[in-house]
Amino acid sequence: MNVWKTLTQVHVNPANGKCTTLPLLHLKSQYALNFHLSWLGFWVAFLSWFAFSPLTPEAVKTDLKLTTAQVGNSNIISLCSTLLVRVIVGPLVDWYGPRRVMAGILIIGAIPSGLAGTISSANGLYVVRFFIGILGGTFVPCQAWTSAFFDTNVVGRANALAGGWGNSGGGFTFIIMLAVYDALLRDGLAKHVAWRASFAIVPVPILLVTAAVTLLFGTDHPNGRWADRHRPFSLRGADEEVAQEGQEKEVSPRKPHDKAAAQEKAQEVSVDVAIAEPDETTLSIGVTTNQGTTLDVAAQVLMAPATWLPTLAYMTTFGFELAIDANLSNVLYGMYKSESFGQTKAGYIASIYGLMNTWSRPLGGYLGDLIYRRYGVTGKKYLTLALGALAGFMSLGLGLYIDRGEKPSLAVVIVMFVIMGVFMEAANGANFSLVPHCNPST
């Protein structure tokens, strides 16, 4: 299948209703629509979640008279609240579905975003950033949404694309917030007012509009309502093609006599079902129905190595990346501050790291799907480990270069953090492609 067909045609696995292609350009399809809504919700969350980072070196830090330690504490508080919220959001997605949870987080996150202009002290900054950190929880419904709509042969690319494009909001936020802030300064606003007004102009309306679009146009599951996700999938549309056993079939509504004939034929068929022991092979097969969420099931999932090992990989890739995104601008500003190197230049350079997510993280997911065809889930595991190790070596190299005693070259620092970012973000994308194979029946 060529690339154009993959991007424009919808092929559905009749066993579970999940799409076996990635029809990003087939916007009339529920698969494409929900894919784009999933990454868009995650993307706009960064417009508030990371909005402080590009404005901190000069505007926020000077206006609130913050110390370097207080700036660091505010970053830590923001990320810690995200950690707590994601623990809560997971069960909420299980109960209410990713669409409604995504919209709810965006609406709730818009409230503290609108209150950013009321901050007058370090403690006020801590409180507001803690509640804005709620927006980081949008990652959970983002990934749950794509996992619900795409089958195992493309779910790596779907998850990595959604996660990568969404995470690129961290890079775009630097560009957008700095552009708005500088424009307000040119219009005559004082720095004290300009950074506060930037929050009201950019994040708040965009968060609310995206939440409304998600509720109005998104769908919960290929079966329709989230409550119907455990039911066997039924082909309802005549405009969707089904790829089954290598053949493409046009789906059309059955006529009454066709249904009667099918039922009569089904009565003649006898099937013996043998329960196989779960192994790596079964991890690659999509299941039609899933277990409901109970305390026993949740406890089994939490204790399983297939849960906490990918969690560690996620922490050391995406978690590390968030820490860099939050601090890179401030670090560059501190090292190279001069008449020709100010807050805006530091922010634009730091935005490179986040913007690379548009391609480096999807690259990891694509490599995961590619390796999966030949080596299965084991191939994805070793790919994640290899990319993570390379990212670790590059981060050590960057740290040693900066701390060697001489003022580091800006060009070398940029090249090193770009290479480190490619490995780190690709490792995160590979990890995304691995997660849907873990605990598939839950």
TIVEXMI-95062 format. One record per residue (C-alpha): residue in three letters; x, y, z. Coordinates in pm, whole numbers. Layout:
# TIVEXMI-95062
   res       c1       c2       c3
   ALA        X        Y        Z
...
# end
This chain:
# TIVEXMI-95062
   res       c1       c2       c3
   MET        0        0        0
   ASN      149      334     -103
   VAL      176      635      125
   TRP     -113      823      -37
   LYS     -355      534       18
   THR     -237      498      376
   LEU     -309      866      442
   THR     -644      883      262
   GLN     -816      544      287
   VAL     -977      397      596
   HIS     -928       24      649
   VAL    -1085     -128      958
   ASN    -1010     -451     1142
   PRO    -1358     -610     1168
   ALA    -1259     -796     1485
   ASN    -1218     -484     1697
   GLY    -1317     -184     1489
   LYS     -969      -34     1496
   CYS     -814      128     1191
   THR     -524      -55     1027
   THR     -415      250      827
   LEU     -332      605      933
   PRO     -579      812      725
   LEU     -465     1156      842
   LEU     -607     1327      532
   HIS     -946     1150      535
   LEU    -1102     1417      755
   LYS    -1457     1285      714
   SER    -1354      964      889
   GLN    -1397      934     1264
   TYR    -1048      786     1281
   ALA     -877     1090     1131
   LEU    -1099     1338     1316
   ASN    -1038     1187     1658
   PHE     -666     1149     1588
   HIS     -635     1520     1514
   LEU     -846     1617     1814
   SER     -629     1401     2040
   TRP     -300     1570     1955
   LEU     -459     1915     1928
   GLY     -589     1893     2286
   PHE     -241     1801     2409
   TRP      -84     2073     2193
   VAL     -295     2361     2324
   ALA     -231     2252     2683
   PHE      131     2362     2639
   LEU       19     2716     2555
   SER      -51     2764     2925
   TRP      146     2480     3087
   PHE      478     2604     2944
   ALA      386     2970     2895
   PHE      592     3083     3194
   SER      920     2934     3068
   PRO      988     3176     2777
   LEU      878     3479     2983
   THR     1064     3391     3304
   PRO     1426     3500     3234
   GLU     1344     3873     3215
   ALA      976     3953     3251
   VAL      841     3728     3527
   LYS     1160     3690     3729
   THR     1228     4065     3735
   ASP      869     4171     3796
   LEU      814     3932     4089
   LYS     1173     3972     4217
   LEU     1233     3597     4210
   THR     1554     3418     4295
   THR     1694     3142     4075
   ALA     1588     2888     4338
   GLN     1230     3018     4334
   VAL     1216     2990     3955
   GLY     1339     2631     3980
   ASN     1086     2552     4253
   SER      801     2683     4038
   ASN      908     2450     3754
   ILE      923     2155     3994
   ILE      579     2234     4137
   SER      428     2254     3789
   LEU      566     1912     3690
   CYS      475     1753     4026
   SER      112     1858     3990
   THR      111     1699     3645
   LEU      233     1372     3797
   LEU      -45     1372     4055
   VAL     -312     1464     3802
   ARG     -213     1187     3561
   VAL     -260      928     3835
   ILE     -617     1055     3873
   VAL     -686     1106     3504
   GLY     -611      742     3415
   PRO     -911      599     3602
   LEU    -1126      889     3480
   VAL    -1047      792     3121
   ASP    -1143      431     3200
   TRP    -1478      547     3339
   TYR    -1576      836     3111
   GLY    -1364      799     2798
   PRO    -1080     1013     2660
   ARG    -1295     1268     2477
   ARG    -1484     1401     2778
   VAL    -1179     1383     3005
   MET     -971     1578     2751
   ALA    -1233     1852     2729
   GLY    -1275     1863     3106
   ILE     -901     1910     3167
   LEU     -883     2192     2912
   ILE    -1177     2374     3072
   ILE    -1041     2333     3425
   GLY     -691     2439     3315
   ALA     -825     2758     3158
   ILE     -929     2888     3502
   PRO     -581     2920     3663
   SER     -447     3036     3326
   GLY     -682     3332     3344
   LEU     -566     3404     3699
   ALA     -196     3425     3603
   GLY     -225     3802     3582
   THR     -312     3825     3952
   ILE       25     3685     4069
   SER      220     3923     4292
   SER      465     3698     4479
   ALA      659     3374     4460
   ASN      392     3193     4662
   GLY      125     3312     4422
   LEU      336     3182     4134
   TYR      364     2843     4304
   VAL      -13     2817     4350
   VAL     -104     2922     3996
   ARG      160     2701     3833
   PHE       47     2405     4044
   PHE     -308     2429     3909
   ILE     -195     2512     3555
   GLY        6     2189     3575
   ILE     -329     2008     3559
   LEU     -311     2064     3184
   GLY      -19     1820     3165
   GLY     -275     1548     3229
   THR     -403     1589     2871
   PHE     -133     1345     2762
   VAL     -329     1056     2914
   PRO     -652     1098     2711
   CYS     -440     1187     2406
   GLN     -273      845     2405
   ALA     -580      653     2523
   TRP     -780      808     2240
   THR     -542      703     1964
   SER     -495      357     2118
   ALA     -873      307     2107
   PHE     -896      388     1736
   PHE     -582      234     1579
   ASP     -477     -130     1548
   THR     -144     -284     1649
   ASN       21     -254     1306
   VAL       -6      129     1309
   VAL      -66      218     1673
   GLY      304      292     1723
   ARG      298      559     1455
   ALA      -41      689     1569
   ASN       65      725     1932
   ALA      406      870     1847
   LEU      259     1118     1599
   ALA      -12     1230     1840
   GLY      234     1253     2128
   GLY      502     1421     1917
   TRP      279     1673     1746
   GLY      109     1749     2076
   ASN      440     1786     2256
   SER      563     2024     1986
   GLY      328     2271     2151
   GLY      608     2319     2401
   GLY      825     2460     2122
   PHE      550     2664     1959
   THR      460     2813     2299
   PHE      803     2980     2319
   ILE      751     3140     1978
   ILE      388     3242     2032
   MET      418     3380     2385
   LEU      736     3574     2306
   ALA      579     3716     1989
   VAL      269     3832     2178
   TYR      475     3970     2467
   ASP      710     4164     2236
   ALA      413     4297     2036
   LEU      250     4428     2355
   LEU      576     4597     2454
   ARG      593     4766     2113
   ASP      237     4886     2164
   GLY      349     5069     2477
   LEU      256     4829     2758
   ALA      494     4800     3050
   LYS      667     4466     3114
   HIS      465     4435     3436
   VAL      142     4438     3233
   ALA      255     4276     2907
   TRP      342     3931     3043
   ARG       16     3918     3239
   ALA     -192     4021     2939
   SER      -22     3754     2728
   PHE     -195     3481     2930
   ALA     -539     3631     2879
   ILE     -482     3678     2506
   VAL     -334     3338     2414
   PRO     -402     3035     2638
   VAL     -745     3102     2788
   PRO     -959     3144     2473
   ILE     -773     2872     2282
   LEU     -819     2619     2565
   LEU    -1193     2687     2586
   VAL    -1250     2677     2209
   THR    -1058     2350     2173
   ALA    -1259     2195     2456
   ALA    -1584     2293     2283
   VAL    -1468     2151     1947
   THR    -1364     1827     2118
   LEU    -1706     1781     2276
   LEU    -1899     1875     1963
   PHE    -1710     1684     1694
   GLY    -1519     1405     1871
   THR    -1638     1049     1933
   ASP    -1548      824     2223
   HIS    -1477      492     2052
   PRO    -1515      312     1716
   ASN    -1838      168     1862
   GLY    -1967      517     1933
   ARG    -2034      573     2301
   TRP    -1764      490     2554
   ALA    -2017      274     2740
   ASP    -2041       52     2428
   ARG    -1667      -12     2397
   HIS    -1692     -370     2533
   ARG    -1952     -472     2275
   PRO    -1850     -654     1956
   PHE    -1772     -409     1680
   SER    -2035     -367     1410
   LEU    -1963     -214     1070
   ARG    -2203       74     1041
   GLY    -2076      286      752
   ALA    -2092      219      381
   ASP    -1806      462      317
   GLU    -1538      266      507
   GLU    -1324       -8      361
   VAL    -1223     -316      551
   ALA     -884     -476      503
   GLN     -924     -844      581
   GLU     -684    -1121      485
   GLY     -504     -894      238
   GLN     -821     -805       43
   GLU    -1003     -472       47
   LYS    -1380     -493       67
   GLU    -1638     -219       34
   VAL    -1877     -229      326
   SER    -2244     -189      247
   PRO    -2552     -243      461
   ARG    -2679     -600      450
   LYS    -3015     -669      299
   PRO    -3269     -862      510
   HIS    -3234    -1184      308
   ASP    -2853    -1160      341
   LYS    -2884    -1146      720
   ALA    -3117    -1446      724
   ALA    -2881    -1647      507
   ALA    -2585    -1556      725
   GLN    -2771    -1663     1040
   GLU    -2871    -1994      880
   LYS    -2511    -2058      774
   ALA    -2378    -1966     1117
   GLN    -2598    -2235     1277
   GLU    -2420    -2499     1069
   VAL    -2077    -2401     1199
   SER    -1933    -2553     1517
   VAL    -1627    -2396     1676
   ASP    -1414    -2534     1958
   VAL    -1224    -2267     2148
   ALA     -896    -2347     2325
   ILE     -755    -2098     2574
   ALA     -389    -2032     2496
   GLU     -130    -1931     2750
   PRO      -49    -1560     2716
   ASP      285    -1501     2550
   GLU      450    -1245     2335
   THR      255    -1360     2030
   THR      -79    -1291     2193
   LEU       39     -943     2280
   SER       41     -855     1913
   ILE     -316     -966     1843
   GLY     -597     -715     1882
   VAL     -874     -826     2112
   THR    -1240     -767     2048
   THR    -1351     -700     2403
   ASN    -1168     -580     2710
   GLN    -1200     -642     3079
   GLY    -1380     -379     3279
   THR    -1184     -178     3532
   THR    -1206     -319     3885
   LEU     -980     -286     4187
   ASP     -847     -639     4134
   VAL     -772     -576     3767
   ALA     -610     -241     3849
   ALA     -389     -401     4116
   GLN     -278     -676     3876
   VAL     -194     -419     3609
   LEU        2     -196     3848
   MET      211     -488     3976
   ALA      288     -627     3630
   PRO      640     -560     3492
   ALA      472     -479     3161
   THR      329     -172     3337
   TRP      610      -31     3546
   LEU      900     -102     3309
   PRO      755      114     3026
   THR      672      368     3298
   LEU     1040      392     3390
   ALA     1128      433     3022
   TYR      867      705     2995
   MET     1003      883     3302
   THR     1359      884     3169
   THR     1258     1007     2823
   PHE      950     1228     2836
   GLY     1006     1326     3200
   PHE     1363     1431     3125
   GLU     1244     1619     2817
   LEU      989     1818     3017
   ALA     1261     1917     3264
   ILE     1477     2042     2976
   ASP     1187     2226     2810
   ALA     1108     2405     3136
   ASN     1466     2515     3207
   LEU     1656     2542     2878
   SER     1560     2902     2803
   ASN     1658     3019     3151
   VAL     1989     2826     3137
   LEU     2083     2970     2797
   TYR     1991     3320     2913
   GLY     2209     3280     3221
   MET     2511     3154     3025
   TYR     2504     3395     2731
   LYS     2321     3708     2853
   SER     2444     4017     2669
   GLU     2316     4312     2470
   SER     2275     4084     2169
   PHE     2141     3784     2360
   GLY     1825     3848     2558
   GLN     1510     3668     2668
   THR     1363     3651     2317
   LYS     1672     3496     2156
   ALA     1711     3246     2440
   GLY     1346     3149     2403
   TYR     1364     3104     2027
   ILE     1671     2881     2055
   ALA     1509     2678     2334
   SER     1198     2631     2117
   ILE     1406     2413     1881
   TYR     1402     2135     2138
   GLY     1024     2121     2158
   LEU      969     2170     1785
   MET     1178     1862     1705
   ASN      890     1655     1843
   THR      706     1708     1515
   TRP      937     1452     1351
   SER     1178     1291     1600
   ARG      914     1130     1821
   PRO      709     1000     1526
   LEU     1038      863     1392
   GLY     1067      646     1704
   GLY      712      519     1657
   TYR      772      448     1290
   LEU     1092      256     1367
   GLY      898       62     1630
   ASP      631      -41     1378
   LEU      900     -124     1121
   ILE     1096     -347     1360
   TYR      773     -503     1488
   ARG      704     -656     1147
   ARG     1013     -876     1173
   TYR     1104     -901     1542
   GLY      769     -849     1716
   VAL      736     -690     2058
   THR     1092     -792     2150
   GLY     1224     -570     1872
   LYS     1032     -273     2010
   LYS     1173     -335     2356
   TYR     1535     -336     2240
   LEU     1476      -33     2019
   THR     1347      163     2319
   LEU     1647       57     2528
   ALA     1901      143     2257
   LEU     1760      488     2186
   GLY     1731      563     2558
   ALA     2094      464     2615
   LEU     2212      689     2331
   ALA     2012      979     2476
   GLY     2174      917     2814
   PHE     2525      920     2669
   MET     2455     1246     2486
   SER     2313     1411     2798
   LEU     2626     1314     2991
   GLY     2842     1454     2713
   LEU     2652     1783     2712
   GLY     2681     1819     3088
   LEU     3054     1747     3088
   TYR     3111     1995     2805
   ILE     2926     2277     2984
   ASP     3104     2210     3316
   ARG     3455     2183     3175
   GLY     3553     2529     3312
   GLU     3558     2739     2995
   LYS     3259     2925     2854
   PRO     3092     2677     2619
   SER     3035     2759     2255
   LEU     2667     2832     2185
   ALA     2688     2653     1849
   VAL     2830     2337     2008
   VAL     2567     2344     2284
   ILE     2288     2373     2026
   VAL     2425     2084     1817
   MET     2466     1863     2125
   PHE     2119     1926     2268
   VAL     1965     1871     1924
   ILE     2136     1530     1887
   MET     2043     1441     2245
   GLY     1685     1549     2175
   VAL     1658     1331     1865
   PHE     1756     1019     2058
   MET     1546     1110     2362
   GLU     1231     1195     2169
   ALA     1269      895     1937
   ALA     1309      674     2245
   ASN      987      819     2380
   GLY      812      749     2049
   ALA      940      390     2052
   ASN      808      355     2407
   PHE      468      482     2291
   SER      463      210     2025
   LEU      541      -51     2291
   VAL      277       45     2548
   PRO      -34      -75     2353
   HIS      107     -430     2362
   CYS      120     -427     2743
   ASN     -183     -565     2931
   PRO     -392     -578     2609
   SER     -696     -736     2777
   THR     -729     -458     3034
# end
